[in-house]
Each structure stands twice: as structure tokens, then as C-alpha cells.
Amino acid sequence: MTLRNLLFFAFFLSVSLATAQSSASKNITIFELPAPQLDTLKKIRLYLPGSYKTSEKKYPVIYMHDAQNLFDNETSYAGEWAVDEFLDSLAKKEVIVVGIDHGGDKRIGELTPFKNEKYGGGNAEAYLKFLTQILKPYIDSKYRTLPGYKHTGIFGSSLGGLVSFYAGLRYPDTFSKIGVYSPSFWFSDNIYSYAEETPLNPQTKFYFLAGTEEGEEVIPDIEKMIGILQKKGLKEENYQLKIVEDGKHNEKLWRDSFPETFEWLEDYESL
């Protein structure tokens, strides 16, 4: 088995193996929402800013995948991203984060837009229809959000990085800020042809992240994709590529990079 596939399967096993006590912020709430497109109930982990209950502000929103790994050591596979702790520490920039639990053995299908001959998948269209047609309207109707394109982001890592990138192209008027961590572009070459053929919203911003110890293909794959986007008019100021020396395909890489990504992508001030 190649290193690439070992890395893939290591992250695919993102189930709750941790024994530590819950580390989730008091600003996290959990609920379930029907996802008929996926024939399931989706567990949602929602982060609301500390000021939400005492203000009338409206807030930008970030949608994130693999929510088991975002907020809580108890549910994470190999350590949480500590998204809630970081956001709790901010004095001014405040945002709502909507974390979507992955579907366990259905994760590959949910987070891949195209099939892989060996691993299957290719059900991201249904997953993103749930996100855009059910989850986002629900969040915008129930909470004080800034629902427009300018104030809506989507972040993810590994397969979550792949589906976040795809969502940025597939829904160019919905997501303006795309966090693409360690993306699994290798899963299907169709992602490159899709990027070549799909119009690019010139205002969309992309933050790409990779570590030098993630395998031989991750960084070249990202650079290839950036080249495609540049030919379609992507401006230098609208993307960032961060390469972390000795960075590995794990939560530590993504956790350590989230604050910088947030500061660069999220010109978010609550209104």
C-alpha cells in the first residue's frame, strides 16, 4: 500500500477513539437535522460566539466537515482542531461555525465529487445539496447570520479539503472563502477537468495548506490546481499557499494552521 493510501485510511478512521474528557466550549450546541438527500439524520455541532446571547449582531458563517474533530478531544480521532478555543479567544472578529459530522463508513461517498475506481465514492453532490438546500437555510432562518456570499465560508481537510474546493466552484455564489487543507485531489483526476471547465467567481478566495511529510503528491497536486485557476483569472491576492516543513497529514497540522487561515480568509467583523 502506498504512503498516499496509508494517509488516506488513517484519516478515514476518524471515529471517536479518544478517552479524554470533553473539551468542547460551552458555546457548542449539538442537534440533528434530516438529510433526505443522504437518507440519514446529520449531527450538527454549532459554535455560537460568546456575544451571541447578549447582542443583536449578525454573524458570518463557516461550514466545516468532519465535525467530530473540530471542537472536542472526546470525539476526535487524533486530537481536536480547537476551533472553539481559538474563536473564544478573539476580541472582535466573531463568527458562527457549523460543523457537520462525517457519516462514518459513508464518509468517502459524502466528501468526494467523483468516483475512484478502487475506493468508490462520488456522492458529494447529494451532500452539498443537503448543505445548501437544507442546512444553510435552516441556520440562516434560526440564527442571526449574514447569509450572503461575502460572509460565507467552507473549510475542510483531506477529503474535506477536496469537497470544500469543489463546493467553491460548484456554488460560486454561496461560498466566498474556501479553506483547502491537504486536499485529496488524487482521488480522481476529474477534479482537474472540472476546475478547467467551470467558471470561477473572481472574488472567491482560496487558502491552500500542505505539509512536506504528507506524501510526494500533495504539494504538486495543489500547485497544479493553482495553475489551472490562474489560467482562469485567479488573482495573486485571492489565494494563499502555505507549505509547512515536516507537516504531517493530521489534526495537529490543521489545528496549528487554522488561526492564520481564519485571519487571512475571514475579513469578518460582526455587524
Secondary structure, DSSP 4 states (H G I P E B T S, - for coil): --HHHHHHHHHHT-S----SPP---TTEEEEEEEETTTTEEEEEEEE--TTGGG----B-EEEES-GGGTS-TTT-SS----HHHHHHT-SS---EEEEE---GGGHHHHT-SS-BTTTB---HHHHHHIIIIIIHHHHHHHS-B--SGGGEEEEEETHHHHHHHHHHHHSTTT--EEEEES--GGG-THHHHHHHHS---TT-EEEEEEETTS-SSHHHHHHHHHHHHHHTT--GGGEEEEEETT--SSHHHHHHHHHHHHHHH------
